[in-house]
């Protein structure tokens, strides 16, 4: 039995205002748990709410083991949801999205959708522009495929943590080996979302796990161009027009990443990004004003901490990875 473990910590920090716990029909973020009661593929879906002593709230559904909402305070103590998501499970079941999802078996791209394990070549789904395998070949239509569209089992729930599990059968999406995944979300009293992945397999295979949350630190969910972004990286991985890496690890010197000690996202987007093919293709997507923050970073040999800051309201989103990853921040995974 082979076993691997992955860890990631997301710290959402603000000036915390404590609030007494109250029994309520809807969550602090306005979600109605009844809207997450459903049957998908013959399995029940639910919404779970985690809280800590500071009044911070995180809502999670077992559909795709997704983070649905994260309620944190600003410097005035006002709580707001800082991640993107739907307010009912039927939208997750019918609208293709990675919002808040647990991604597997393999996050990011696999070149040409081909892997070789013990001399055997496996052709995986080519769901990225018909060329590469992206996020384990995930697709919602014509039939659901990929862990973000799987209904996880609920193994354990406490007021501040939940453990979900999924059994991926041998040759699911043509990946070899039966994989048993457990993912535990813990909301700490330091306002961290600690995500612990543990996977076992009965056959040699590949695996690369991540959480796919999109953060917006603005109270009104307006475009994040006025947020400040800092990146702690020494190098990056250039990609081609299909967003596939070449294997090169290039220093950030002379690129827009080099000066990222804390820059307005709007100013970053106005830079000439084509010079290094770094920012528009590796670090920030989409290329124009956006409501989503999706960041990839290069390996620097240490645990990495980077942050986004909404200066006006004082919210800070810090991303940590205890893995020595080749790409970090909201998608903490190995490079393609």
C-alpha positions in Angstrom: 0.0 0.0 0.0 1.6 3.2 -1.2 0.8 6.4 0.7 1.4 10.1 0.2 0.3 13.2 2.1 -0.1 16.8 1.0 -0.6 19.9 3.2 -1.7 23.4 2.5 -2.7 26.3 4.7 -4.6 29.3 3.8 -4.7 32.1 6.4 -7.4 34.7 6.0 -6.5 37.5 8.5 -8.4 40.5 9.6 -9.3 42.5 12.7 -11.6 40.0 14.2 -14.9 40.8 15.8 -16.3 37.9 17.9 -19.9 37.0 17.6 -21.9 34.4 19.7 -22.9 31.3 17.9 -26.6 31.2 17.0 -28.8 28.5 15.6 -30.0 29.8 12.2 -31.6 28.5 9.0 -29.0 30.1 6.8 -25.3 30.5 7.2 -23.6 33.8 7.9 -22.8 33.9 4.2 -26.5 33.6 3.4 -26.4 30.0 2.2 -29.4 27.8 2.9 -28.3 24.3 3.7 -31.5 22.9 2.2 -30.3 24.1 -1.2 -27.4 21.7 -0.9 -29.5 18.6 -0.2 -29.5 16.6 -3.4 -28.8 13.2 -5.0 -26.1 13.1 -7.6 -25.0 9.8 -9.1 -27.1 8.1 -6.4 -25.2 9.8 -3.5 -26.4 12.5 -1.1 -24.9 16.0 -1.1 -24.8 18.3 1.9 -23.5 21.6 3.2 -21.3 21.8 6.3 -20.4 24.8 8.4 -17.1 25.3 10.3 -16.6 28.0 12.8 -13.9 29.2 15.2 -13.8 31.3 18.3 -13.3 34.5 16.3 -16.6 34.1 14.5 -15.0 33.2 11.2 -17.1 30.8 9.1 -16.2 28.3 6.3 -18.9 26.4 4.4 -18.0 23.2 2.6 -20.0 20.8 0.5 -19.2 17.2 -0.1 -19.9 17.7 -3.8 -16.4 17.9 -5.1 -15.1 18.5 -1.5 -15.6 22.2 -2.2 -15.1 25.3 -0.2 -18.3 27.3 -0.9 -17.9 30.4 1.3 -15.3 31.9 3.7 -16.7 34.7 5.9 -13.9 36.9 7.4 -13.9 40.4 9.0 -12.3 43.6 7.8 -10.6 46.1 10.0 -14.0 47.4 11.1 -15.2 44.0 12.1 -17.6 43.7 9.1 -17.8 40.1 7.8 -17.9 39.3 4.1 -17.5 36.2 1.9 -14.1 36.3 0.2 -14.3 33.3 -2.2 -16.4 32.7 -5.3 -19.1 30.0 -5.3 -22.7 29.2 -6.0 -25.5 29.4 -3.5 -27.1 26.0 -4.4 -25.7 22.6 -5.3 -27.7 22.3 -8.5 -25.5 25.0 -10.0 -22.4 23.0 -9.2 -24.1 19.9 -10.7 -25.0 21.7 -14.0 -22.5 24.5 -14.5 -18.8 23.5 -15.3 -16.6 25.1 -12.6 -13.6 24.5 -10.4 -14.9 26.9 -7.7 -13.5 25.8 -4.4 -13.0 22.2 -5.5 -10.6 19.4 -4.5 -8.8 18.7 -7.8 -7.5 15.2 -8.6 -6.2 12.9 -9.7 -3.7 15.3 -11.2 -4.0 19.0 -10.9 -2.9 21.2 -13.8 -1.8 19.8 -17.2 -0.3 16.5 -18.3 1.5 17.0 -21.7 -0.5 15.3 -24.5 -2.5 13.5 -21.9 0.1 10.7 -21.7 1.8 9.2 -18.7 4.1 6.2 -18.6 4.2 4.0 -15.4 6.5 1.0 -15.2 6.9 1.0 -18.9 3.2 1.1 -19.7 1.8 4.2 -21.5 -1.6 5.4 -20.5 -3.6 7.8 -22.7 -5.7 10.2 -20.5 -8.6 12.4 -21.5 -7.5 15.5 -23.6 -9.8 18.0 -22.1 -7.6 21.1 -22.4 -8.0 22.5 -25.9 -8.1 18.9 -27.1 -4.4 18.6 -26.5 -3.5 18.1 -22.8 -5.1 16.4 -19.8 -6.2 19.1 -17.3 -7.2 18.5 -13.7 -7.4 14.8 -14.1 -9.5 15.0 -17.3 -12.4 16.7 -15.6 -15.5 17.4 -17.5 -19.2 17.8 -16.5 -20.8 16.9 -19.8 -21.7 14.6 -21.5 -20.9 12.7 -18.3 -19.3 13.8 -15.0 -15.6 13.0 -14.8 -13.1 14.3 -12.3 -13.0 14.6 -8.5 -14.6 18.1 -8.5 -17.8 16.4 -9.8 -17.6 13.4 -7.4 -19.7 13.2 -4.2 -17.4 12.5 -1.3 -18.3 10.5 1.8 -18.3 12.3 5.1 -16.1 10.6 7.6 -16.0 13.0 10.5 -17.3 16.4 11.4 -16.5 18.7 14.4 -17.4 22.3 14.9 -14.2 23.4 13.2 -13.2 20.5 10.9 -14.5 18.0 8.4 -12.9 14.9 6.9 -14.2 13.8 3.5 -13.1 10.7 1.5 -13.4 9.4 -2.1 -12.5 6.0 -3.6 -11.3 6.5 -7.1 -11.4 3.1 -8.9 -8.6 1.6 -11.0 -8.5 3.2 -14.5 -10.9 6.0 -13.6 -10.2 8.5 -16.4 -7.6 5.9 -17.5 -5.3 6.5 -14.5 -3.9 3.2 -13.1 -4.5 2.1 -9.5 -7.3 2.4 -7.0 -6.8 5.5 -4.9 -8.4 6.1 -1.6 -8.3 9.9 -0.8 -9.0 11.6 2.5 -9.1 15.4 2.7 -9.5 17.2 6.0 -10.4 20.9 6.3 -9.7 22.5 9.6 -10.5 26.1 10.5 -8.0 27.1 13.2 -8.4 29.9 15.8 -5.6 31.7 13.9 -8.2 32.1 11.0 -6.3 29.5 8.9 -8.0 26.9 6.6 -5.6 23.9 7.0 -6.1 21.4 4.2 -4.6 17.9 4.8 -4.7 15.5 1.9 -3.9 11.8 2.4 -4.0 9.3 -0.4 -3.2 5.6 -0.7 -3.0 3.4 -3.8 -2.8 -0.3 -4.6 -0.7 0.2 -7.7 2.0 2.7 -8.8 0.3 5.8 -10.2 0.6 9.6 -10.3 -1.2 12.0 -8.1 -1.1 15.8 -7.7 -3.8 17.4 -5.4 -4.9 21.0 -4.8 -7.8 23.2 -3.8 -9.2 25.5 -6.5 -10.7 28.4 -4.5 -10.9 31.8 -6.2 -10.4 34.7 -3.8 -11.9 38.2 -3.9 -11.0 40.3 -0.9 -13.4 43.2 -1.8 -16.5 43.7 0.3 -18.7 44.3 -2.7 -17.2 41.5 -4.9 -16.0 44.2 -7.4 -13.0 43.4 -9.7 -9.8 42.8 -7.7 -7.7 45.3 -9.6 -7.4 47.5 -6.5 -6.0 44.6 -4.4 -2.3 44.4 -3.7 -0.4 41.3 -4.7 3.0 40.1 -3.4 4.9 37.1 -4.7 7.9 35.6 -3.1 9.6 33.7 -5.9 13.1 33.3 -7.3 12.1 31.5 -10.6 9.1 30.6 -12.7 8.1 28.0 -15.3 7.4 29.5 -18.8 4.6 27.9 -20.8 3.6 27.8 -24.5 0.4 28.8 -26.2 -1.4 25.8 -24.8 -0.3 26.7 -21.2 2.1 23.7 -21.1 5.5 24.0 -19.5 8.6 23.1 -21.3 10.5 21.9 -18.2 12.6 25.1 -18.1 12.9 26.9 -14.7 13.7 30.5 -15.5 14.9 33.2 -13.0 12.4 36.0 -12.3 15.1 38.6 -12.9 14.0 41.1 -15.6 10.3 40.0 -15.5 7.3 41.7 -13.9 7.5 39.1 -11.1 10.8 40.4 -9.9 9.3 43.6 -8.5 6.4 41.9 -6.8 7.0 43.1 -3.3 3.4 44.3 -3.2 1.9 45.8 -6.3 -1.7 46.8 -7.3 -3.1 44.1 -9.6 -4.3 46.8 -12.0 -0.7 48.1 -12.4 0.5 44.5 -13.0 -2.1 43.9 -15.7 -1.0 47.1 -17.5 2.6 45.9 -17.7 3.9 44.5 -21.0 3.4 40.8 -20.0 4.5 39.4 -23.3 8.2 40.1 -22.7 8.7 37.1 -20.4 5.5 35.1 -20.9 5.4 35.0 -17.2 2.5 36.9 -15.7 -0.3 36.5 -18.1 0.4 32.8 -18.7 1.8 31.6 -15.4 0.8 33.9 -12.6 -2.5 35.6 -13.1 -5.6 34.6 -15.2 -7.6 35.9 -16.9 -5.6 38.6 -18.7 -8.1 41.4 -18.2 -9.9 42.9 -15.2 -11.3 40.0 -13.3 -13.2 38.9 -10.2 -11.0 35.8 -9.7 -7.5 35.5 -8.3 -5.7 32.4 -9.6 -2.0 32.3 -8.9 0.9 29.9 -9.7 4.4 30.3 -8.4 7.7 28.6 -8.9 9.8 26.5 -6.6 12.3 28.3 -4.3 13.2 25.4 -2.1 11.3 26.6 1.0 7.8 26.8 2.3 6.3 29.7 0.5 4.1 32.5 1.9 2.6 35.1 -0.5 -0.3 37.4 0.1 -3.1 39.5 -1.5 -4.2 42.6 0.4 -7.4 44.6 0.0 -5.9 47.9 1.4 -9.2 49.7 1.9 -10.8 47.1 4.1 -7.7 45.6 5.6 -8.3 42.0 4.6 -5.2 39.9 3.9 -5.2 36.5 2.3 -1.9 34.6 3.0 -1.1 31.3 1.2 1.3 28.8 2.7 2.5 25.4 1.4 4.5 23.0 3.5 5.3 21.0 0.3 8.3 22.1 -1.7 6.1 22.7 -4.7 6.8 23.9 -8.2 3.7 26.0 -8.2 2.0 27.6 -5.2 -0.6 29.9 -3.9 -4.2 29.2 -4.8 -3.3 26.1 -6.7 -0.6 24.4 -4.6 0.5 21.7 -6.9 3.5 20.3 -8.8 4.3 21.9 -12.1 2.8 20.2 -15.2 
